[in-house]
Amino acid sequence: MAVLRRRKESRHIDVVTETPTALDVTSEYVAALAARDSKAMEALRSPDFVLDFVHGDAAELSPLSAEETRQFWSAWFVAFPELDYEVTRTIVAENVIVMQWTFTGKNSGPLPPLPVDEGGTAMGRTIRLRGASVYDVSDGCIQRETAYLDMATLMVELGVEF
């Protein structure tokens, strides 16, 4: 974001570059997610971004790297070509944003691997999944997303058998 300021005593114009707030960055990120725009999402993540799905702790899965995150969202958007991502609550601090959200979509493409299922065949089911994400933001980029989501509901709605 650039702000133009005209000096009173001269004809010069100063251009001051301001770093967007953490809320600006995360709002743009979730708008890109809702629009299935993985390139815009990637542009808002730092090169060393980490996506930490808390449910991965049960399976001893490591957080996803920036590249693994890019691959995950590309596969998720294929699995759910029509989706709705609604932020229902936002808590704002200077460099940390917490967003509660609801994801709704019909699974009509192949699923990416899930912690209790290897993914693959589209189930053709509509899911509604609630969760919360904690975003750590610095220098105008998201450094880390820690995602808490209801995996049990996701699995039941997809028809995954345990």
C-alpha positions as CSV (number, residue, x, y, z in Angstrom):
1,M,0.0,0.0,0.0
2,A,1.4,3.4,-0.9
3,V,0.4,6.7,0.6
4,L,1.0,9.9,-1.2
5,R,1.9,12.9,0.9
6,R,2.4,16.4,-0.6
7,R,4.8,18.6,1.1
8,K,3.3,22.0,1.9
9,E,6.4,24.0,1.2
10,S,7.3,22.3,-2.1
11,R,5.9,20.6,-5.2
12,H,7.5,17.3,-4.2
13,I,5.4,14.3,-3.4
14,D,6.7,11.7,-1.0
15,V,5.7,8.1,-1.5
16,V,5.6,6.2,1.8
17,T,5.2,2.5,1.6
18,E,3.3,1.0,4.4
19,T,3.3,-2.7,5.3
20,P,-0.3,-4.1,5.3
21,T,-1.7,-5.1,8.7
22,A,-1.9,-8.7,9.8
23,L,-5.7,-8.4,9.4
24,D,-5.3,-7.0,5.8
25,V,-3.0,-9.9,4.9
26,T,-5.2,-12.7,6.3
27,S,-8.4,-11.2,5.0
28,E,-6.9,-11.2,1.5
29,Y,-5.6,-14.7,2.0
30,V,-9.0,-16.1,3.0
31,A,-10.7,-14.2,0.1
32,A,-8.2,-15.9,-2.2
33,L,-9.0,-19.3,-0.6
34,A,-12.8,-18.7,-1.1
35,A,-12.1,-17.8,-4.7
36,R,-9.9,-21.0,-5.1
37,D,-7.0,-18.7,-6.1
38,S,-3.9,-20.7,-5.1
39,K,-1.5,-18.3,-6.7
40,A,-2.8,-15.3,-4.7
41,M,-2.7,-17.5,-1.6
42,E,0.9,-18.4,-2.3
43,A,1.9,-14.7,-2.8
44,L,0.7,-14.0,0.7
45,R,2.7,-16.7,2.4
46,S,6.4,-16.3,3.3
47,P,8.9,-18.6,1.6
48,D,9.4,-20.5,4.8
49,F,5.7,-20.7,5.5
50,V,4.4,-23.7,7.6
51,L,0.9,-25.1,7.6
52,D,0.4,-27.1,10.9
53,F,-2.8,-29.2,10.9
54,V,-3.1,-30.0,14.6
55,H,-4.9,-33.3,13.8
56,G,-1.6,-34.4,12.3
57,D,-0.2,-34.8,15.8
58,A,-2.2,-38.1,16.3
59,A,-0.5,-39.6,13.2
60,E,2.9,-38.0,14.0
61,L,2.7,-35.9,10.8
62,S,5.0,-32.9,10.5
63,P,3.6,-29.5,9.5
64,L,3.6,-28.9,5.8
65,S,6.3,-26.8,4.1
66,A,5.5,-23.9,1.8
67,E,5.8,-26.3,-1.2
68,E,3.7,-29.0,0.4
69,T,1.1,-26.4,1.3
70,R,0.9,-25.3,-2.4
71,Q,0.4,-28.9,-3.4
72,F,-2.2,-29.5,-0.7
73,W,-4.4,-26.5,-1.7
74,S,-4.0,-27.3,-5.5
75,A,-5.3,-30.9,-4.7
76,W,-8.0,-29.6,-2.4
77,F,-9.4,-27.2,-5.0
78,V,-9.5,-30.1,-7.5
79,A,-11.3,-32.3,-4.9
80,F,-13.8,-29.5,-4.2
81,P,-14.3,-27.4,-7.4
82,E,-17.3,-25.7,-5.8
83,L,-16.8,-24.5,-2.3
84,D,-17.8,-21.9,0.2
85,Y,-15.4,-20.7,2.9
86,E,-17.0,-18.4,5.4
87,V,-15.2,-16.7,8.2
88,T,-17.6,-16.5,11.2
89,R,-15.4,-14.9,13.8
90,T,-12.1,-13.0,13.8
91,I,-9.9,-12.1,16.7
92,V,-7.2,-9.6,16.0
93,A,-3.8,-8.9,17.6
94,E,-0.9,-7.0,16.1
95,N,0.8,-10.0,14.5
96,V,-1.6,-12.9,15.2
97,I,-5.1,-13.3,13.7
98,V,-7.5,-16.1,14.8
99,M,-10.4,-16.9,12.4
100,Q,-13.2,-19.3,13.0
101,W,-14.5,-20.6,9.7
102,T,-17.0,-23.0,8.0
103,F,-16.0,-24.8,4.8
104,T,-18.8,-26.3,2.7
105,G,-18.2,-28.1,-0.6
106,K,-19.2,-31.0,-2.7
107,N,-16.4,-33.5,-3.2
108,S,-16.4,-34.2,-7.0
109,G,-12.7,-34.6,-7.6
110,P,-10.1,-37.0,-6.3
111,L,-9.3,-36.5,-2.6
112,P,-5.8,-35.6,-1.4
113,P,-4.4,-38.1,1.2
114,L,-6.0,-37.7,4.6
115,P,-4.5,-38.9,7.9
116,V,-6.7,-42.1,8.1
117,D,-7.3,-42.6,4.4
118,E,-5.0,-42.6,1.4
119,G,-7.4,-40.4,-0.6
120,G,-8.2,-41.0,-4.2
121,T,-11.7,-41.5,-5.5
122,A,-14.2,-38.7,-5.3
123,M,-17.0,-39.5,-2.9
124,G,-19.6,-37.2,-4.5
125,R,-20.7,-36.0,-1.0
126,T,-21.3,-32.5,0.3
127,I,-19.4,-31.7,3.5
128,R,-19.7,-28.9,6.0
129,L,-16.7,-28.6,8.2
130,R,-16.0,-26.1,11.0
131,G,-12.6,-25.1,12.2
132,A,-10.3,-22.3,13.4
133,S,-7.0,-21.1,12.0
134,V,-4.3,-19.1,13.9
135,Y,-2.2,-17.0,11.5
136,D,1.2,-15.6,12.5
137,V,2.0,-12.6,10.2
138,S,5.2,-10.7,9.9
139,D,6.5,-8.2,7.2
140,G,3.3,-8.4,5.3
141,C,3.4,-12.2,4.9
142,I,1.8,-15.2,6.7
143,Q,4.6,-17.1,8.3
144,R,2.5,-19.9,9.9
145,E,-1.0,-21.2,9.9
146,T,-2.1,-23.5,12.7
147,A,-5.4,-25.1,11.7
148,Y,-7.8,-26.8,14.1
149,L,-10.6,-28.7,12.3
150,D,-13.1,-31.3,13.1
151,M,-11.6,-34.3,11.3
152,A,-14.2,-36.8,12.7
153,T,-17.0,-34.8,11.0
154,L,-14.9,-34.6,7.7
155,M,-14.4,-38.4,7.7
156,V,-18.0,-39.2,8.5
157,E,-19.3,-36.8,5.9
158,L,-17.0,-38.2,3.2
159,G,-18.1,-41.7,4.1
160,V,-14.6,-42.9,5.1
161,E,-14.8,-46.2,6.9
162,F,-12.4,-46.8,9.8
